[in-house]
């Protein structure tokens, strides 16, 4: 049991560190990081010479288009105009999660109005929601070419570029968006996430500070700023930001997940499990929350609960990274994995 416990401890620390971006891992350990504190003062990270804590980014770049509207709430398409009917049908298919049929309706609408800014714009946002980032870039580029060069259009295209890890193009679009509308707090949040990916902590924090100044009720801005403070070793400031984020919106799974990661890193495993449980309650498909909770249960030697969570994480896993971590944990717990990656105790 001691051998298994020690191995689980090592794997748990690996899981914590695995969420750090590649740029963060490349920081010279001997150089102390200076970050601007909550009051504008320069702070020196207490953990600057230690392995950094993870920067969780479970749901980067939030968009505003809902994809979970119940079908029953949608009114039937009531128009005799063929173009409007196709657009309305496409929007209904999007809310039902059927992008294939929505795409067919959009194409039919474009056959009638080839230069419809509405179609390219709505379809571009849908592509973002369905993780079709190449297609999103094409649609927003078309919108801009048609003359709708607004701040939000550049911001949406910047999100697509950022998801494609084209940070320079993303920053150029976010900068253009802010040039057009410097009062849009969400654009600062989006640019901050790109700075985070580039390991520009101060640039990210400055943007999040500005976003909060413009929109004090932006829960995600506090959430992301909390991850920066936590990553830099300022746990007290991080927890204050997470608390504020949850005060503003207690229904966002990501905030609980992020707070749980830092609590787990500080060996507050019971509190971390509470956060991961709430994250799962709000988002039952959050495979990382199942993985992290399972790892925390394993640390507490609650093997049955750990295996149940890890099996669920494997079932939900959307990336090889998560899948490989889950398999490694399960093998330590004595659970074999067959060729189809279905766990068998």
C-alpha positions in Angstrom: 0.0 0.0 0.0 2.9 2.3 0.7 4.4 1.7 -2.7 1.0 2.4 -4.4 0.5 5.5 -2.3 3.9 6.9 -3.1 3.4 6.3 -6.8 -0.1 7.9 -6.7 1.5 10.9 -5.0 4.0 11.2 -7.8 1.4 10.9 -10.5 -0.8 13.4 -8.7 2.0 15.9 -8.8 2.5 15.1 -12.4 -1.1 15.7 -13.1 -0.9 19.1 -11.4 2.1 20.1 -13.4 0.8 18.7 -16.6 -1.7 21.5 -17.0 1.0 24.2 -17.2 1.5 25.6 -20.7 4.7 24.7 -22.6 5.9 28.3 -22.4 5.4 28.3 -18.6 7.5 25.2 -18.3 10.4 26.9 -20.2 10.8 29.7 -17.7 14.4 29.9 -16.3 14.0 28.7 -12.7 16.7 30.9 -11.3 14.9 34.1 -12.4 12.3 35.5 -10.0 9.0 36.5 -11.7 7.8 40.0 -10.9 4.0 40.4 -11.2 1.8 43.4 -10.6 -0.3 42.8 -7.5 -4.0 43.6 -6.9 -3.2 47.1 -5.8 -0.8 47.9 -8.6 2.3 47.1 -6.5 5.2 44.9 -7.8 5.1 41.5 -6.1 7.8 38.8 -6.2 6.4 35.3 -6.4 7.1 33.2 -3.3 7.2 30.2 -5.6 9.2 31.6 -8.4 12.1 29.2 -7.9 9.8 26.2 -7.5 8.0 24.2 -10.2 5.0 26.4 -11.2 1.5 25.4 -10.3 -0.9 24.7 -13.2 -2.8 27.2 -15.1 -6.2 25.6 -15.7 -8.0 26.7 -18.8 -10.8 24.2 -19.2 -13.1 26.5 -21.2 -11.0 29.2 -22.9 -12.5 32.0 -25.0 -16.2 32.0 -23.9 -18.6 32.9 -26.7 -22.1 34.2 -26.2 -24.0 31.9 -28.5 -26.1 29.4 -26.5 -26.0 25.8 -27.8 -28.2 24.2 -25.1 -31.6 25.7 -25.8 -34.2 23.0 -25.4 -35.8 22.2 -28.8 -39.3 22.5 -27.3 -38.7 26.2 -26.6 -38.0 27.0 -30.3 -40.9 28.5 -32.3 -41.6 26.9 -35.6 -40.3 28.6 -38.7 -43.1 30.9 -39.8 -42.0 32.8 -42.9 -42.7 32.6 -46.6 -39.4 34.1 -47.6 -37.1 31.2 -48.6 -33.9 33.0 -47.5 -35.3 33.8 -44.0 -36.7 30.3 -43.7 -33.3 28.7 -44.4 -31.6 31.0 -41.9 -34.2 30.3 -39.2 -33.9 26.6 -39.8 -30.2 26.8 -39.5 -30.4 28.5 -36.2 -32.8 25.9 -34.9 -30.5 23.1 -36.0 -27.6 24.8 -34.2 -29.6 24.9 -30.9 -30.2 21.2 -31.4 -26.5 20.5 -31.8 -26.9 19.4 -35.4 -24.2 21.4 -37.3 -24.4 19.2 -40.4 -28.0 20.1 -41.1 -27.4 23.7 -40.1 -24.6 23.9 -42.6 -26.9 22.7 -45.3 -29.4 25.4 -44.5 -26.7 28.1 -44.4 -25.6 26.9 -47.9 -29.1 27.1 -49.2 -29.4 30.6 -47.8 -26.1 31.7 -49.4 -27.4 30.3 -52.7 -30.1 32.9 -52.5 -27.9 35.7 -51.0 -24.3 35.0 -51.7 -23.0 38.0 -49.8 -25.1 37.7 -46.7 -23.2 39.1 -43.8 -25.8 37.6 -41.5 -25.2 34.1 -42.7 -21.4 34.3 -42.6 -21.5 35.9 -39.1 -24.0 33.5 -37.5 -22.3 30.5 -39.1 -18.9 31.7 -38.0 -20.0 31.9 -34.4 -21.6 28.4 -34.7 -18.3 27.1 -36.1 -16.6 28.4 -33.0 -19.0 26.6 -30.8 -18.5 23.4 -32.7 -14.7 23.7 -32.6 -14.4 24.2 -36.4 -11.8 26.9 -36.2 -10.6 26.9 -39.8 -14.1 27.3 -41.1 -14.7 30.1 -38.5 -11.7 32.0 -39.7 -12.9 31.8 -43.3 -16.4 33.1 -42.4 -15.2 36.0 -40.2 -12.7 36.9 -42.9 -15.6 37.0 -45.4 -17.6 39.2 -43.0 -14.8 41.7 -42.8 -14.3 41.6 -46.6 -18.0 42.4 -47.0 -17.5 45.6 -45.0 -18.7 44.4 -41.5 -15.3 45.2 -39.9 -16.6 45.6 -36.4 -14.8 45.1 -33.1 -16.7 41.9 -32.4 -16.0 40.4 -35.8 -12.2 40.9 -35.3 -12.6 39.5 -31.8 -14.4 36.4 -32.9 -11.8 35.8 -35.6 -9.1 36.3 -33.0 -10.7 33.6 -30.9 -10.5 31.2 -33.8 -6.9 32.1 -34.5 -6.0 31.6 -30.8 -7.7 28.2 -30.8 -5.5 27.3 -33.8 -2.5 28.4 -31.7 -1.8 31.3 -34.2 -1.1 33.7 -31.4 0.4 36.5 -33.5 -2.7 36.6 -35.7 -5.0 36.4 -32.7 -3.2 39.3 -31.0 -3.4 41.4 -34.2 -7.2 40.8 -34.3 -7.7 41.6 -30.7 -5.7 44.7 -31.0 -7.7 45.8 -34.0 -10.9 45.0 -32.1 -9.8 47.2 -29.1 -8.8 50.0 -31.5 -12.4 49.9 -32.8 -14.0 49.5 -29.3 -11.8 50.1 -26.3 -14.7 49.8 -23.9 -15.6 46.1 -24.6 -14.4 44.2 -21.6 -14.8 40.8 -23.1 -12.2 41.5 -25.8 -9.7 42.3 -23.0 -10.5 38.9 -21.5 -10.0 37.2 -24.9 -6.7 38.9 -25.4 -5.6 38.0 -21.9 -6.1 34.3 -22.6 -3.7 34.7 -25.6 -1.2 36.4 -23.4 -1.5 33.5 -20.9 -0.7 31.1 -23.7 2.4 33.1 -24.5 3.4 33.1 -20.8 3.0 36.9 -20.7 1.6 37.0 -17.2 1.7 40.8 -16.7 0.2 41.5 -20.1 -2.6 39.0 -19.2 -3.2 40.5 -15.8 -3.2 44.0 -17.1 -6.0 43.0 -19.6 -8.0 41.2 -16.9 -7.7 44.2 -14.6 -9.0 46.4 -17.4 -11.8 44.0 -18.2 -12.9 44.1 -14.5 -12.7 47.9 -14.5 -15.0 48.0 -17.5 -17.3 45.2 -16.3 -17.0 44.5 -12.6 -19.5 41.7 -12.9 -17.4 39.6 -15.3 -17.0 36.4 -13.4 -14.7 34.8 -15.9 -12.3 37.8 -15.7 -11.9 37.2 -12.0 -11.6 33.4 -12.7 -8.7 33.8 -15.1 -7.0 36.4 -13.0 -7.2 34.0 -10.1 -5.4 31.3 -12.2 -2.6 33.8 -12.8 -2.2 34.6 -9.1 -2.3 30.9 -8.3 0.2 30.0 -10.9 2.6 32.7 -9.7 2.3 31.5 -6.1 -0.1 34.2 -4.7 -2.7 31.8 -3.3 -4.5 34.3 -1.1 -5.1 36.6 -4.0 -6.1 33.7 -6.2 -8.7 32.4 -3.7 -10.1 36.0 -3.3 -10.6 36.2 -7.1 -12.2 32.7 -7.3 -14.5 33.6 -4.4 -15.5 36.8 -6.2 -16.1 34.9 -9.4 -18.4 32.5 -7.7 -20.2 35.3 -5.9 -20.9 36.8 -9.3 -21.8 33.5 -11.0 -21.9 30.3 -8.9 -23.1 28.2 -12.0 -19.8 28.1 -13.9 -18.2 24.7 -13.8 -14.7 26.0 -14.8 -14.3 28.2 -11.7 -14.9 25.3 -9.3 -12.5 23.2 -11.3 -9.8 25.8 -11.3 -10.1 26.5 -7.6 -10.0 22.7 -7.0 -6.8 22.3 -8.9 -5.0 24.9 -6.7 -6.5 23.4 -3.5 -5.3 20.0 -4.6 -1.8 21.5 -5.3 -1.9 22.8 -1.7 -2.9 19.3 -0.4 -6.3 20.5 0.6 -7.8 17.3 -0.9 -11.2 17.3 0.8 -11.9 20.9 -0.3 -10.6 20.1 -3.8 -12.9 17.1 -4.1 -15.8 19.4 -3.1 -14.9 21.7 -5.9 -14.4 19.0 -8.5 -17.8 17.5 -7.4 -19.5 20.8 -8.0 -17.8 21.2 -11.3 -19.1 17.8 -12.4 -22.6 18.6 -11.2 -22.6 21.7 -13.4 -20.9 20.0 -16.3 -21.3 16.2 -16.3 -19.0 16.0 -19.4 -16.0 17.6 -17.6 -13.5 14.8 -18.0 -10.7 16.7 -16.3 -12.8 17.2 -13.2 -13.5 13.4 -13.1 -9.7 12.8 -13.6 -8.7 15.3 -10.9 -11.3 14.1 -8.4 -10.3 10.5 -9.1 -6.7 11.4 -8.5 -7.6 13.1 -5.3 -9.6 10.1 -4.1 -6.5 8.0 -4.9 -4.4 10.2 -2.8 -6.8 9.6 0.1 -6.6 5.8 -0.6 -10.3 5.7 -1.4 -9.6 3.3 -4.3 -13.2 2.4 -5.2 -14.2 6.1 -5.6 -11.0 6.8 -7.5 -11.6 4.0 -10.0 -15.2 5.0 -10.6 -14.1 8.5 -11.4 -11.2 7.5 -13.6 -13.4 5.1 -15.5 -15.8 7.9 -16.2 -12.9 10.2 -17.2 -11.7 7.6 -19.7 -15.2 7.3 -21.1 -15.4 11.0 -21.6 -11.8 11.6 -22.6 -11.6 13.9 -25.7 -7.8 14.1 -25.8 -4.9 11.6 -25.8 -3.4 13.6 -22.9 -6.3 13.0 -20.6 -6.7 9.4 -21.8 -3.0 8.6 -21.1 -3.1 10.2 -17.6 -6.3 8.2 -16.7 -4.8 4.9 -18.0 -1.6 5.5 -15.9 -3.7 6.0 -12.8 -5.9 3.0 -13.4 -2.9 0.8 -13.9 -1.4 1.9 -10.5 -4.8 1.0 -9.0 -4.6 -2.5 -10.6 -7.2 -1.9 -13.3 -6.3 -3.3 -16.7 -7.2 -1.6 -20.0 -8.3 -3.6 -23.0 -7.6 -2.8 -26.7 -10.8 -0.6 -26.8 -9.6 1.4 -23.8 -12.5 0.1 -21.7 -11.3 -0.4 -18.1 -11.8 -3.8 -16.4 -11.0 -4.2 -12.7 
